[in-house]
Amino acid sequence: MALLEQRVSDLVSVPGRVTRLEGEFEHMADQLEELADGQRKLTATVADLGTKVTRMIGILTVLGVVAQIVAPAILRVLFP
């Protein structure tokens, strides 16, 4: 009977290494959550920059086309 009580008490208590590993895994999970939050912020920032760059390229393209159309006419007027 004493052996049975010892085995049951051993099952009830958690070894220290298991508790330490659980703590390490919880810490790593917290770090991964923080990393995921940073990744989301970085992705949003890069997407915003991409949108701005795309708009700027579009605007510069339109200005370039307009300059190619208007510049020869202006030069003909200034230098006949």
Secondary structure, 3 states (H helix, E strand, C coil): CHHHHHHHHHHHCCCHHHHHHHHHHHHHHHHHHHHHHHHHHHHHHHHHHHHHHHHHHHHHHHHHHHHHHHHHHHHHHHCC
